[in-house]
Amino acid sequence: MAGLSMSVFRPRLVLGTRGSELALAQERMVHGALEAKGLLGEIGTEIIATTGDKRLDLRLGVDN
């Protein structure tokens, strides 16, 4: 196979999280645990904003 290049497939995992300090701390813990277990590939983070994050004037519970 002269002249052929063998590339290594490195999957990408994206961890979805909310943007609060607690959620980001939890994401960092999961990220570290995956790396410690030897996960091969890139680990990314995606911040997810929900309507509840944007509309702080609305209550999320049914009991008012």
FILO-344519 format. One record per residue: residue number from 1; residue in one letter; x, y, z of N, C-alpha, C in turn. Coordinates in steps of 0.1 Angstrom, whole numbers, plus 5000, padded with zeros to 4 digits. Atoms other than C-alpha are relative to their C-alpha. Layout:
N
<nr: NUM rest: A n_east: X n_north: Y n_up: Z ca_east: X ca_north: Y ca_up: Z c_east: X c_north: Y c_up: Z> $
...
END
This chain:
64
<nr: 1 rest: M n_east: 5008 n_north: 4988 n_up: 5000 ca_east: 5000 ca_north: 5000 ca_up: 5000 c_east: 5009 c_north: 5012 c_up: 5000> $
<nr: 2 rest: A n_east: 4991 n_north: 4989 n_up: 5001 ca_east: 5027 ca_north: 5024 ca_up: 4991 c_east: 4992 c_north: 5013 c_up: 4996> $
<nr: 3 rest: G n_east: 5006 n_north: 4988 n_up: 5004 ca_east: 5016 ca_north: 5060 ca_up: 4990 c_east: 4986 c_north: 5003 c_up: 5006> $
<nr: 4 rest: L n_east: 5013 n_north: 4998 n_up: 4993 ca_east: 4984 ca_north: 5055 ca_up: 5010 c_east: 5002 c_north: 5005 c_up: 5014> $
<nr: 5 rest: S n_east: 4999 n_north: 4995 n_up: 4987 ca_east: 4979 ca_north: 5074 ca_up: 5042 c_east: 4988 c_north: 4994 c_up: 5008> $
<nr: 6 rest: M n_east: 5010 n_north: 5006 n_up: 4991 ca_east: 4961 ca_north: 5057 ca_up: 5071 c_east: 4996 c_north: 5011 c_up: 5011> $
<nr: 7 rest: S n_east: 5004 n_north: 4990 n_up: 4990 ca_east: 4941 ca_north: 5082 ca_up: 5092 c_east: 4993 c_north: 4993 c_up: 5011> $
<nr: 8 rest: V n_east: 5006 n_north: 5006 n_up: 4988 ca_east: 4929 ca_north: 5075 ca_up: 5127 c_east: 4987 c_north: 5008 c_up: 5003> $
<nr: 9 rest: F n_east: 5013 n_north: 4994 n_up: 4997 ca_east: 4892 ca_north: 5081 ca_up: 5134 c_east: 4999 c_north: 5003 c_up: 5015> $
<nr: 10 rest: R n_east: 5002 n_north: 4996 n_up: 4986 ca_east: 4888 ca_north: 5101 ca_up: 5166 c_east: 4986 c_north: 5006 c_up: 5001> $
<nr: 11 rest: P n_east: 5014 n_north: 4995 n_up: 4999 ca_east: 4851 ca_north: 5105 ca_up: 5175 c_east: 5000 c_north: 5013 c_up: 5008> $
<nr: 12 rest: R n_east: 5002 n_north: 4988 n_up: 4992 ca_east: 4838 ca_north: 5138 ca_up: 5189 c_east: 4987 c_north: 4998 c_up: 5008> $
<nr: 13 rest: L n_east: 5012 n_north: 5001 n_up: 4991 ca_east: 4815 ca_north: 5137 ca_up: 5219 c_east: 4997 c_north: 5014 c_up: 5005> $
<nr: 14 rest: V n_east: 5004 n_north: 4987 n_up: 4996 ca_east: 4795 ca_north: 5168 ca_up: 5228 c_east: 4991 c_north: 4998 c_up: 5012> $
<nr: 15 rest: L n_east: 5008 n_north: 5000 n_up: 4987 ca_east: 4783 ca_north: 5173 ca_up: 5264 c_east: 4991 c_north: 5012 c_up: 5000> $
<nr: 16 rest: G n_east: 5009 n_north: 4988 n_up: 4999 ca_east: 4752 ca_north: 5195 ca_up: 5266 c_east: 4997 c_north: 5003 c_up: 5014> $
<nr: 17 rest: T n_east: 5002 n_north: 4995 n_up: 4986 ca_east: 4747 ca_north: 5216 ca_up: 5297 c_east: 4994 c_north: 5014 c_up: 5000> $
<nr: 18 rest: R n_east: 5005 n_north: 4987 n_up: 4999 ca_east: 4730 ca_north: 5246 ca_up: 5309 c_east: 5012 c_north: 5009 c_up: 5005> $
<nr: 19 rest: G n_east: 4989 n_north: 4991 n_up: 4998 ca_east: 4751 ca_north: 5277 ca_up: 5316 c_east: 5002 c_north: 5004 c_up: 5015> $
<nr: 20 rest: S n_east: 4999 n_north: 4996 n_up: 4986 ca_east: 4747 ca_north: 5279 ca_up: 5354 c_east: 5014 c_north: 4995 c_up: 5005> $
<nr: 21 rest: E n_east: 4987 n_north: 5005 n_up: 4994 ca_east: 4778 ca_north: 5275 ca_up: 5376 c_east: 4999 c_north: 4986 c_up: 5004> $
<nr: 22 rest: L n_east: 5002 n_north: 5014 n_up: 4996 ca_east: 4764 ca_north: 5243 ca_up: 5390 c_east: 5000 c_north: 4990 c_up: 4988> $
<nr: 23 rest: A n_east: 5000 n_north: 5009 n_up: 5012 ca_east: 4757 ca_north: 5228 ca_up: 5356 c_east: 5014 c_north: 4999 c_up: 4994> $
<nr: 24 rest: L n_east: 4987 n_north: 5000 n_up: 5006 ca_east: 4791 ca_north: 5238 ca_up: 5343 c_east: 5010 c_north: 4992 c_up: 5009> $
<nr: 25 rest: A n_east: 4991 n_north: 5008 n_up: 4991 ca_east: 4808 ca_north: 5223 ca_up: 5374 c_east: 4997 c_north: 4985 c_up: 4998> $
<nr: 26 rest: Q n_east: 5003 n_north: 5014 n_up: 5002 ca_east: 4789 ca_north: 5190 ca_up: 5368 c_east: 5005 c_north: 4996 c_up: 4986> $
<nr: 27 rest: E n_east: 4995 n_north: 5003 n_up: 5013 ca_east: 4799 ca_north: 5191 ca_up: 5331 c_east: 5015 c_north: 4997 c_up: 5001> $
<nr: 28 rest: R n_east: 4985 n_north: 5002 n_up: 4999 ca_east: 4836 ca_north: 5195 ca_up: 5341 c_east: 5003 c_north: 4986 c_up: 5007> $
<nr: 29 rest: M n_east: 4998 n_north: 5013 n_up: 4993 ca_east: 4832 ca_north: 5165 ca_up: 5365 c_east: 4998 c_north: 4988 c_up: 4990> $
<nr: 30 rest: V n_east: 5002 n_north: 5011 n_up: 5010 ca_east: 4818 ca_north: 5143 ca_up: 5337 c_east: 5011 c_north: 5000 c_up: 4990> $
<nr: 31 rest: H n_east: 4989 n_north: 4999 n_up: 5009 ca_east: 4844 ca_north: 5155 ca_up: 5313 c_east: 5013 c_north: 4994 c_up: 5005> $
<nr: 32 rest: G n_east: 4988 n_north: 5006 n_up: 4994 ca_east: 4872 ca_north: 5146 ca_up: 5337 c_east: 4999 c_north: 4985 c_up: 5002> $
<nr: 33 rest: A n_east: 5002 n_north: 5015 n_up: 4998 ca_east: 4857 ca_north: 5112 ca_up: 5345 c_east: 5001 c_north: 4993 c_up: 4986> $
<nr: 34 rest: L n_east: 4999 n_north: 5006 n_up: 5013 ca_east: 4854 ca_north: 5104 ca_up: 5307 c_east: 5015 c_north: 4999 c_up: 4996> $
<nr: 35 rest: E n_east: 4985 n_north: 5000 n_up: 5003 ca_east: 4891 ca_north: 5114 ca_up: 5302 c_east: 5007 c_north: 4990 c_up: 5009> $
<nr: 36 rest: A n_east: 4994 n_north: 5009 n_up: 4991 ca_east: 4901 ca_north: 5094 ca_up: 5333 c_east: 4998 c_north: 4985 c_up: 4996> $
<nr: 37 rest: K n_east: 5004 n_north: 5014 n_up: 5005 ca_east: 4884 ca_north: 5063 ca_up: 5318 c_east: 5007 c_north: 4997 c_up: 4987> $
<nr: 38 rest: G n_east: 4993 n_north: 5003 n_up: 5012 ca_east: 4905 ca_north: 5067 ca_up: 5287 c_east: 4992 c_north: 5002 c_up: 4987> $
<nr: 39 rest: L n_east: 5008 n_north: 4997 n_up: 5013 ca_east: 4878 ca_north: 5080 ca_up: 5262 c_east: 5009 c_north: 5005 c_up: 4989> $
<nr: 40 rest: L n_east: 4992 n_north: 4996 n_up: 5011 ca_east: 4895 ca_north: 5083 ca_up: 5229 c_east: 4991 c_north: 5010 c_up: 4992> $
<nr: 41 rest: G n_east: 5007 n_north: 4990 n_up: 5008 ca_east: 4884 ca_north: 5114 ca_up: 5209 c_east: 4999 c_north: 5013 c_up: 5007> $
<nr: 42 rest: E n_east: 5001 n_north: 4986 n_up: 4995 ca_east: 4876 ca_north: 5150 ca_up: 5214 c_east: 4987 c_north: 5001 c_up: 5008> $
<nr: 43 rest: I n_east: 5012 n_north: 4997 n_up: 4992 ca_east: 4851 ca_north: 5161 ca_up: 5241 c_east: 4997 c_north: 5015 c_up: 5000> $
<nr: 44 rest: G n_east: 5004 n_north: 4986 n_up: 5001 ca_east: 4833 ca_north: 5193 ca_up: 5235 c_east: 4988 c_north: 5003 c_up: 5009> $
<nr: 45 rest: T n_east: 5011 n_north: 4996 n_up: 4991 ca_east: 4807 ca_north: 5213 ca_up: 5255 c_east: 4991 c_north: 5010 c_up: 4992> $
<nr: 46 rest: E n_east: 5010 n_north: 4992 n_up: 5006 ca_east: 4775 ca_north: 5229 ca_up: 5242 c_east: 4991 c_north: 5005 c_up: 5011> $
<nr: 47 rest: I n_east: 5009 n_north: 4994 n_up: 4990 ca_east: 4757 ca_north: 5254 ca_up: 5264 c_east: 4986 c_north: 5001 c_up: 4994> $
<nr: 48 rest: I n_east: 5014 n_north: 5000 n_up: 5004 ca_east: 4719 ca_north: 5250 ca_up: 5261 c_east: 4992 c_north: 5010 c_up: 5008> $
<nr: 49 rest: A n_east: 5009 n_north: 4990 n_up: 4993 ca_east: 4696 ca_north: 5279 ca_up: 5269 c_east: 4985 c_north: 4996 c_up: 4998> $
<nr: 50 rest: T n_east: 5014 n_north: 5004 n_up: 5001 ca_east: 4660 ca_north: 5270 ca_up: 5276 c_east: 4991 c_north: 5013 c_up: 5002> $
<nr: 51 rest: T n_east: 5009 n_north: 4988 n_up: 4998 ca_east: 4629 ca_north: 5293 ca_up: 5278 c_east: 5000 c_north: 5004 c_up: 5015> $
<nr: 52 rest: G n_east: 4999 n_north: 4996 n_up: 4986 ca_east: 4632 ca_north: 5291 ca_up: 5316 c_east: 5012 c_north: 5008 c_up: 5003> $
<nr: 53 rest: D n_east: 4988 n_north: 4992 n_up: 4997 ca_east: 4667 ca_north: 5305 ca_up: 5314 c_east: 4998 c_north: 5014 c_up: 4995> $
<nr: 54 rest: K n_east: 5001 n_north: 4987 n_up: 5006 ca_east: 4655 ca_north: 5334 ca_up: 5292 c_east: 4988 c_north: 5008 c_up: 5007> $
<nr: 55 rest: R n_east: 5012 n_north: 4993 n_up: 4994 ca_east: 4621 ca_north: 5342 ca_up: 5310 c_east: 5000 c_north: 4998 c_up: 5015> $
<nr: 56 rest: L n_east: 4998 n_north: 5001 n_up: 4986 ca_east: 4631 ca_north: 5347 ca_up: 5346 c_east: 4987 c_north: 5004 c_up: 5008> $
<nr: 57 rest: D n_east: 5012 n_north: 4995 n_up: 4994 ca_east: 4597 ca_north: 5363 ca_up: 5353 c_east: 4989 c_north: 4989 c_up: 5001> $
<nr: 58 rest: L n_east: 5010 n_north: 5011 n_up: 5000 ca_east: 4578 ca_north: 5330 ca_up: 5348 c_east: 5004 c_north: 4990 c_up: 5010> $
<nr: 59 rest: R n_east: 4998 n_north: 5012 n_up: 4991 ca_east: 4574 ca_north: 5303 ca_up: 5374 c_east: 4999 c_north: 4987 c_up: 4992> $
<nr: 60 rest: L n_east: 5000 n_north: 5013 n_up: 5007 ca_east: 4581 ca_north: 5268 ca_up: 5362 c_east: 4991 c_north: 4990 c_up: 5006> $
<nr: 61 rest: G n_east: 5008 n_north: 5009 n_up: 4994 ca_east: 4560 ca_north: 5250 ca_up: 5387 c_east: 4985 c_north: 5003 c_up: 4998> $
<nr: 62 rest: V n_east: 5014 n_north: 4999 n_up: 5001 ca_east: 4522 ca_north: 5244 ca_up: 5386 c_east: 4994 c_north: 5007 c_up: 5012> $
<nr: 63 rest: D n_east: 5006 n_north: 4995 n_up: 4988 ca_east: 4516 ca_north: 5254 ca_up: 5422 c_east: 5005 c_north: 5015 c_up: 5001> $
<nr: 64 rest: N n_east: 4997 n_north: 4986 n_up: 4999 ca_east: 4515 ca_north: 5292 ca_up: 5425 c_east: 4998 c_north: 5005 c_up: 5014> $
END
